[in-house]
Each structure stands twice: as C-alpha cells, then as structure tokens.
Amino acid sequence: MARETALDLRTRLQEWIPKLVLAPSVAVMLVFVYGFILFTAFLSFTDSKILPSYGLVGWHNYWRLFQLPTWSLAIENLAIFAALYIVICSVIGLTLAILLDQKIRGEGMLRPIYLYPMALSFIVTGTAWKWLLDPGIGLEHTLHLWGWTSFHFAWIKESDFAIYTVVIAAVWQTSGFVMAMFLAGLRGIDNEILKAAQMDGASNWNLYRRIIIPQLRPAFLSAFVILSHLAVKSYDLVVALTGGGPGRATELPATFMYSYTFTRNEMGVGAASAVIMLMTIAAIMVPYLYAELKEPK
Amino acid sequence: MSAVSQGTAVSNGRFTRVLIHVTLLVFALFYLLPLFVMLVNSVKPLGEITGGNMMALPKVWTIQPWLEAWSTAQIGVQPTGLRPYFINSIEMVVPAVAISTLMGALNGYVLTKWRFRGDTVLFGLMLFSCFIPFQIVLIPMARLLGLMGLAGTVPGLIFVHVVYGLGFTTLYFRNYYAAFPTELVRAAQIDGAGFFRIFTRILLPLSGPIIVVTVIWQFTNIWNDFLFGSSFSGQASQPMTVALNNLVQSSTGVKAYNVHFAGAILAALPTLFVYIVSGRFFVRGLMAGSVKG
C-alpha cells in the first residue's frame, strides 16, 4: 500500500516536472514582457515626468504627442524610411538572388560577401557610413580628388535628405539577408516545371514573371514582416549615423521615445510613444505569427 | 531550409552571362567598400586621411591607431581605450548566451515532447515577445534594475539579455525538436527514463547543430546590442557598442578618424570572426527566425 503511494507520487512528480521546468521562463515572460507592457501602457495615461508618478491624466499624453512637431516628423521619417528600406532591400535582394541562381561559378565566394554586413552592429555600420558619406573626407572628397570636381553629395548634412542616408546604410546592412531568403525560396522551386514551360517556348522573362516570382510569395511575406519590424525598431543606426540630426531631421519614433523619456523628462509622453510603436509592430506581427502557428506542423 | 547548391533550370546566352557576372561583382564591391575604407584608413596616419584620399592605400603604414583605440583613446572622461569595454562585453555575452541557450533548449523540449493544454498559446506569447519594440519595456526595466540594485552593472545587463533572448532560443529548439521522433522519447519513458535523463541522454547528444545556431544568434545579437547597453549600463559596465559610439561621437579635440575606424573594426571583430568560421550556421539562424524551416 505504502509502496503504491510512493510510486504514485513519483509518477505525479514526473508529470509536473515539465511544467516546473517551463515555469520560470513563462513567469519571466509574463512579468517582464507582458507585465511591463501593461505598466508602460499605464504610465502613458499618467502625469509621469522624470520619474513614474500615478496621477491619471486620461488621453492627455497621446493628445500632446500628436501635437508635437517632432513626433510628426518622426512618424513622417519612419514612413519614408520604412517604405524605401523595404522596397529597395526587396528589389536588391530579389535581383541578387535571381542572378546568383544562374549557376554562377563564384557563388560560394559572393554569398558571404553579400551577407557579412548582417553580422555587424548597427553602430559599426553607422560609423563606417558616417565617414563615407561625409563630404569632407568621404565619397565627395574622393571623387573630387579623382577629377570629378563638380560632384556634390552631402545628403548627410542636409535636413531634407539626411533620412535617405539612413536608408542607404540600412539597405547596405540588410539587403544581403533578404537575398539569402529569396535564394532559399528559389532553390525550393521545382525545376521540372521550368523545363516544361521552356519546352513550350516561354522566354526567361516570362518564366520569372509568370512562374518563379509568384512562387516566392512566402519569401516576400517573411521579408516584409522582418524588414518592417526592423524599420520600426531602428534606433542604433540613426544614433551612430546622424545622431538624429542635422537638427532633428532624422528623428525616428525610437529616438523620440528615448529622448523624451530619459533626457527631456516627459516620461508620460515617452510611454505613449512606446505604446504607439508596439501597436504598429503588433498590427504586422500578430496576424503573421497567428498564421504561422495555426498551420498544422 | 537547406541551401542546395544547384541553380535554376533557366539558361542564358553568353552576353547575358557576362552582364550577370558584372552586376554581381559591382554589388560585391558595394558591400565590401565600407570594410575596405575602414581597414585601409585604420592603418594610416591621421594626416593622410584628412589631407588625402580615403580610397588610397597608406603611404606610411602604422598600427598606432589600433594601439590607441585599444588602450589609450579617450572614452567618455577616461583615456582607457576600448579594452575595458571589450572585456565588459565578453563578461556580459558569455553568461547571457549560456543561460538563455540552456533555458531555450529545456523550453523547446517541454513544448514539443511534453505537450499540455495551452502550450501553443504560451509559445505564441513567447514568440511575440521576440518582436516587441524594446522601448516598451525600457522604463519599467530601468526601475526594476534600480530596485534590484543591478542598475549600471554587468549582471543587470546579463539579466536583461537572458529575459529578452528567451523567445528566440525557445523558438529555435522548439522547431528543431519538433522534427525529432517522439516515439523515441515514449520508448525511453516506458523503459523508466525520467524527464532529465531523456533530455541529457537522447535529445542533447543530437542537438549539436541547433546549439551552434542558437549560440551564434544570441552571441551576435547580444554583442551588437546598443539599446539595452546604453539604457542600463553605467560608466564602468558599458559594453563595446556603447563605448565605440562614445569614442566616435566625442566632440573634444581633433577627430582621430583612423582611431575611430580601428575601434569600429575591434567592435566588429568577434561577430565577424564567428561569421567567417561558421557562416553556414549563421545563415541558418537568420532563416530560422524568419522562414519556417
């Protein structure tokens, strides 16, 4: 009898072990991710300035946020940056993937060259491009020395164009990764279908337009999701490349949130901007993850 | 997601093939240009940079900028060079990677081989946590680290990186173990093997590749992190990325571009090294985080 209870206890313990092992991670996630999200959301409705404080002010911070020219500028910049970043990365990524897929002898050499920027920190990328784009010592200066004296390229110093330099550096960093995603997609396409279409006299252009590119839909979707979430989170690159300048010309929501919360002591407004950022990403990620997880494995 | 090294069945004429090769090479130059400029200018005396051509090879070769970046350059207020920050980064990365990988492996094991009601929902919540903009947790985390007495310390940063790395490490191991035959686990269970015994004897020995992928991913991400490093570190616990940024942005005195370039390469070296020796796994990690494997 006693032995049976002991055995029973042991089996029951065995049943609980998996849940106990998972428990710390679940607790950590619930508290530090979802609990913190709720806390920040709560702060966005309070009069927090330099420190959290708990006087409720309703939607005031959101109202103030959307009155601030800096925030409008950050949103505008994000729209420009994200659109160009996603489109250019996809175009370059797809082009390189298609070209690399033409039985290129040096593929093994080229692929790592296209991809290595992904291993670098955005701070390193920003530092490198900051000097490359600097008219005084970078590309402009070099081309002048090479004899093209009328060459002018000083976007990084011009308020209206500085945001495009962020696009250049970001595309440099991530387009190789997008190439790898498309290449994996291309390698998954059945060559038999292509051969059959070729026998029917389809041109290469039509092969790609009608058969191959439509089959890359999952890769396009992944690229879009990854790139858009990277765009919304962009912070380090702007800090290293332009410092948000010249003036505030390259301010993005991420840099806005940081400066309002930690240097301008407007924590309520900073929290509200963080909530808006989260909502933006959730609008993209939640449907995507839901679809990914719903499918039977 | 195995990259089969076999091209498409589409074929091209001779002229097109030349054009393709030229285009690919031009892009290769585009990707290599910044690295080339950094390398070349990090071994030049400063005068050759400000007065000369950034594309030109050095007339006088010197490793002085590297020595300066490593041990004497002014970072913040102190002329310590980047060395102490490099050490901070290592002290932060090693435990953070080890702990988050181990926890991710156990989580993946539970979520695939010991399934229970609601496990997919839990996993979904963990997965979403990988993608949140971390701005949403900065304020409460800063408060919490302060309360725990970990503000401005390396252990504080380790804690933060473990917490926000768990989603990805769990994702990797879950996807990997999902393809692992559950019958083996059941058979071992019938033979009386317990939870941990099955894990250490059956799954772990076969987890080599996914461990490498996860470690590389975590190492790269944590080493390259700037947001947490700049938000939660103190002067003495700054990681390499934050110190590099301070070095480059410092506005005092003459801008020593050659030292900045040497510093940038020093900051990039560990992750570049990992990428060069195990690029295949690096790419797999990137893919596993985006496309279903």
HADDOCK unambig.tbl for C-alpha pairs under 7 A between the chains (distance, minus, plus):
assign (segid A and resid 14 and name CA) (segid B and resid 195 and name CA) 6.94 0.50 0.50
assign (segid A and resid 18 and name CA) (segid B and resid 110 and name CA) 5.67 0.50 0.50
assign (segid A and resid 18 and name CA) (segid B and resid 114 and name CA) 6.50 0.50 0.50
assign (segid A and resid 22 and name CA) (segid B and resid 107 and name CA) 5.66 0.50 0.50
assign (segid A and resid 22 and name CA) (segid B and resid 110 and name CA) 6.97 0.50 0.50
assign (segid A and resid 28 and name CA) (segid B and resid 163 and name CA) 6.67 0.50 0.50
assign (segid A and resid 29 and name CA) (segid B and resid 126 and name CA) 6.75 0.50 0.50
assign (segid A and resid 33 and name CA) (segid B and resid 129 and name CA) 6.47 0.50 0.50
assign (segid A and resid 36 and name CA) (segid B and resid 137 and name CA) 5.53 0.50 0.50
assign (segid A and resid 36 and name CA) (segid B and resid 140 and name CA) 6.03 0.50 0.50
assign (segid A and resid 37 and name CA) (segid B and resid 136 and name CA) 5.93 0.50 0.50
assign (segid A and resid 37 and name CA) (segid B and resid 137 and name CA) 6.26 0.50 0.50
assign (segid A and resid 39 and name CA) (segid B and resid 140 and name CA) 6.97 0.50 0.50
assign (segid A and resid 40 and name CA) (segid B and resid 136 and name CA) 6.30 0.50 0.50
assign (segid A and resid 40 and name CA) (segid B and resid 137 and name CA) 6.97 0.50 0.50
assign (segid A and resid 40 and name CA) (segid B and resid 140 and name CA) 6.95 0.50 0.50
assign (segid A and resid 99 and name CA) (segid B and resid 20 and name CA) 6.18 0.50 0.50
assign (segid A and resid 101 and name CA) (segid B and resid 7 and name CA) 4.74 0.50 0.50
assign (segid A and resid 101 and name CA) (segid B and resid 8 and name CA) 5.83 0.50 0.50
assign (segid A and resid 102 and name CA) (segid B and resid 7 and name CA) 5.54 0.50 0.50
assign (segid A and resid 102 and name CA) (segid B and resid 8 and name CA) 6.05 0.50 0.50
assign (segid A and resid 103 and name CA) (segid B and resid 6 and name CA) 6.95 0.50 0.50
assign (segid A and resid 103 and name CA) (segid B and resid 7 and name CA) 4.77 0.50 0.50
assign (segid A and resid 110 and name CA) (segid B and resid 28 and name CA) 6.72 0.50 0.50
assign (segid A and resid 113 and name CA) (segid B and resid 28 and name CA) 6.26 0.50 0.50
assign (segid A and resid 113 and name CA) (segid B and resid 31 and name CA) 6.71 0.50 0.50
assign (segid A and resid 114 and name CA) (segid B and resid 28 and name CA) 6.38 0.50 0.50
assign (segid A and resid 114 and name CA) (segid B and resid 31 and name CA) 6.11 0.50 0.50
assign (segid A and resid 119 and name CA) (segid B and resid 220 and name CA) 6.66 0.50 0.50
assign (segid A and resid 119 and name CA) (segid B and resid 271 and name CA) 5.86 0.50 0.50
assign (segid A and resid 119 and name CA) (segid B and resid 272 and name CA) 6.06 0.50 0.50
assign (segid A and resid 119 and name CA) (segid B and resid 275 and name CA) 6.61 0.50 0.50
assign (segid A and resid 120 and name CA) (segid B and resid 224 and name CA) 6.97 0.50 0.50
assign (segid A and resid 120 and name CA) (segid B and resid 268 and name CA) 5.73 0.50 0.50
assign (segid A and resid 120 and name CA) (segid B and resid 271 and name CA) 6.68 0.50 0.50
assign (segid A and resid 120 and name CA) (segid B and resid 272 and name CA) 6.94 0.50 0.50
assign (segid A and resid 121 and name CA) (segid B and resid 224 and name CA) 4.52 0.50 0.50
assign (segid A and resid 121 and name CA) (segid B and resid 268 and name CA) 6.86 0.50 0.50
assign (segid A and resid 123 and name CA) (segid B and resid 241 and name CA) 6.39 0.50 0.50
assign (segid A and resid 123 and name CA) (segid B and resid 245 and name CA) 6.72 0.50 0.50
assign (segid A and resid 124 and name CA) (segid B and resid 264 and name CA) 5.38 0.50 0.50
assign (segid A and resid 124 and name CA) (segid B and resid 268 and name CA) 6.75 0.50 0.50
assign (segid A and resid 128 and name CA) (segid B and resid 34 and name CA) 5.91 0.50 0.50
assign (segid A and resid 128 and name CA) (segid B and resid 38 and name CA) 6.68 0.50 0.50
assign (segid A and resid 129 and name CA) (segid B and resid 34 and name CA) 6.91 0.50 0.50
assign (segid A and resid 137 and name CA) (segid B and resid 50 and name CA) 6.36 0.50 0.50
assign (segid A and resid 137 and name CA) (segid B and resid 54 and name CA) 6.94 0.50 0.50
assign (segid A and resid 138 and name CA) (segid B and resid 54 and name CA) 6.67 0.50 0.50
assign (segid A and resid 142 and name CA) (segid B and resid 53 and name CA) 5.50 0.50 0.50
assign (segid A and resid 142 and name CA) (segid B and resid 54 and name CA) 6.55 0.50 0.50
assign (segid A and resid 145 and name CA) (segid B and resid 53 and name CA) 6.99 0.50 0.50
assign (segid A and resid 172 and name CA) (segid B and resid 31 and name CA) 6.68 0.50 0.50
assign (segid A and resid 181 and name CA) (segid B and resid 287 and name CA) 6.95 0.50 0.50
assign (segid A and resid 184 and name CA) (segid B and resid 1 and name CA) 6.64 0.50 0.50
assign (segid A and resid 184 and name CA) (segid B and resid 3 and name CA) 5.91 0.50 0.50
assign (segid A and resid 187 and name CA) (segid B and resid 3 and name CA) 6.84 0.50 0.50
assign (segid A and resid 187 and name CA) (segid B and resid 4 and name CA) 6.52 0.50 0.50
assign (segid A and resid 191 and name CA) (segid B and resid 8 and name CA) 6.57 0.50 0.50
assign (segid A and resid 191 and name CA) (segid B and resid 9 and name CA) 5.67 0.50 0.50
assign (segid A and resid 194 and name CA) (segid B and resid 9 and name CA) 6.52 0.50 0.50
assign (segid A and resid 195 and name CA) (segid B and resid 9 and name CA) 6.62 0.50 0.50
assign (segid A and resid 204 and name CA) (segid B and resid 10 and name CA) 6.69 0.50 0.50
assign (segid A and resid 222 and name CA) (segid B and resid 290 and name CA) 5.98 0.50 0.50
assign (segid A and resid 222 and name CA) (segid B and resid 291 and name CA) 6.29 0.50 0.50
assign (segid A and resid 226 and name CA) (segid B and resid 290 and name CA) 6.92 0.50 0.50
assign (segid A and resid 233 and name CA) (segid B and resid 133 and name CA) 5.60 0.50 0.50
assign (segid A and resid 236 and name CA) (segid B and resid 226 and name CA) 6.20 0.50 0.50
assign (segid A and resid 236 and name CA) (segid B and resid 227 and name CA) 6.88 0.50 0.50
assign (segid A and resid 240 and name CA) (segid B and resid 245 and name CA) 6.47 0.50 0.50
assign (segid A and resid 274 and name CA) (segid B and resid 135 and name CA) 5.61 0.50 0.50
assign (segid A and resid 274 and name CA) (segid B and resid 136 and name CA) 5.05 0.50 0.50
assign (segid A and resid 275 and name CA) (segid B and resid 136 and name CA) 6.46 0.50 0.50
assign (segid A and resid 277 and name CA) (segid B and resid 133 and name CA) 6.76 0.50 0.50
assign (segid A and resid 278 and name CA) (segid B and resid 132 and name CA) 6.24 0.50 0.50
assign (segid A and resid 278 and name CA) (segid B and resid 133 and name CA) 5.95 0.50 0.50
assign (segid A and resid 278 and name CA) (segid B and resid 136 and name CA) 6.88 0.50 0.50
assign (segid A and resid 281 and name CA) (segid B and resid 132 and name CA) 6.93 0.50 0.50
